Amino acid sequence: MFRETQLSIVEITKRYGDNLVLDRTSLSVAPGEKVGVIGDNGSGKSTLLRLLAEVEAPDNGELTVRSPGGVGYLPQTLDLPDGDTVADAIDLALADLREIEAAMRECERRIPDDEEAADEYADLLARFEARGGWEADRRVERARGALGLPRLEPERPLGTLSGGERSRLMLAATLAARPALLLLDEPSNDLDDEAVTWLEAQLRDWPGTVVTVTHDRAFLESITTTMVEVADRNARRYGDGYNGYLAAKEVERRQHQDAYDHWNAEVERQQALVDANAGRMNAIPRKMEKAGMGTGAHRLRDRGHGAASRIKVAKQQLERLRVNPVAPPPEPLRFNAAIATTDVSEEVPAVEIDGVVVGDRLKVPELTVVHGDRILVTGANGAGKTTLMRVIGGELEPDEGKVECNGTLGHLRQLSEPDAKRRTVLQAFAEDRVGTVDEHAEALSRLGLFTDDQFEVPVSALSVGQRRRLELARLVTAPVDILLLDEPTNHLSPLLAEQLQQALAAYTGTMILVSHDRRLRELFAGRHVVMDSGAITECP
């Protein structure tokens, strides 16, 4: 049953109004594959998942979804009535098992009078038991416990649960249904490390097919056998899991660089041909005696001995090259530590906190950060991490105490601020910076975070991930002594998060980092402090 799943799309197109999301996209998923779907915000990942779940239909193309063992779909945003109960939500996730069980009861009723009912009952029972139907409700309870949910009464209204609690409840019930095909949209959101570890173990051992959309790099590394990148209105497969995807993208980057180098070399070669042959033509007299004619007459001669035709061919080649240019590959992200080129004294602490109190959110008697220090701040939601970053960044005045910073601050906030100035992407990038518009456009283009046709898009029209990239672009193109990074990999594609991680590793200035990103934390080298109820504890 679990190996009978068929999942494929052929030449599918999907648009919403004038917005073309997927264009003639084809993709197939083999039974038992563990597929991670990645891409930038707004690229079409959730749209692809909704199509596979048959929640939405394509505008064109062929969609095949066949899963005799059931389909479990967990959207990123749940549309559940507040008046429904916990029991209603569980019944919804277990709906196909409930239907099989109801059909079995109907067959039992018909067996005395209908000879075919017994065979039908046997088939239904085999399907039910293959998915562990008798244990489904117990699995819901175990999964809820593993996902950090308190005991919930079946009659409790969903309106009394937080968004995170609803998501964990539906994830627990969806897993408990044991469908042969699991379609999950950001399943690790709202989960702590222990719960994510449990979920990864469940999905690695899942007997059926799993397709999950996620930005969680450690999650992808743990469970995937295949990666699908959604970009440019299409979907592309990569084998060998997340690490195979990273290796393939590095090969693509090198090929892009090779193509660009070859294009440049060919432009230079053709230009050199034009220049050389033009010089040769200028060195030849306009009239020469035509030798071998026996008359001694002077006649016009081909001035270039073929130089003119070579110039013509070279100019045609140049025109073709310039009409079809190869764009340079994006430059890797690099943070520029300004301390080496400014008057900042390394003998003075980069950051010094003395007796800082902010209501009941922050209580830090003392914290000293020397230049070049790297500090990772962790803690549960509401522990005071973002408050600490805002106080250091000068955005929040403490009720008591003082904070002194020695050097230029760069602050990447957890949440983007609304754009009240109605700026374009290029205008926002260039604001308060010296240089011409063309210079700013070139600097932004080199980063590869935005395409040239996005430069005139209003900042207010950007997705959350695009606004994150804009803030990142400004941060990596200005010298900064002290980096304050609050969940820097949030809303970034996994590939961009990898590049950011490499840039942070090479940064030589002072860094204070807040992150739930397990891959970023695992590779972090520096001091580690934990916050709890606004207080700081330093780990050994």
Disulfide bonds with the S-S distance in Angstrom:
none
